[in-house]
């Protein structure tokens, strides 16, 4: 619903454009402006934006102190592998493992 809030005044304006232009328009006595209720739309959008700003929570930075975090140092010593611990590869060609798992559907 929060995503639709900015769109609602525009939707309301489009649906009720004739009524807004005739009864709610501030500039209806000035036809050369060709307002047609756009003044009402801009007023509604401004009110929506002001309401959105008022609803934002205020954060007091004194309540949330930011400090430095100690970095933990880990000892990463390289491990050496013996020849008998290395995996054996039977083929130097890359093997496609997906062929055995994924099969096309059978047409009956």
Secondary structure, 3 states (H helix, E strand, C coil): CCCCHHHHHHHHHHHCHHHHHHHHCCCCCCHHHCCCCHHHHHHHHHHHHHHHHHCCCCCCCCCCCCCCCCCCCCCCCCCCCCHHHCCCCCCCCCCCCHHHHCCCCCCC
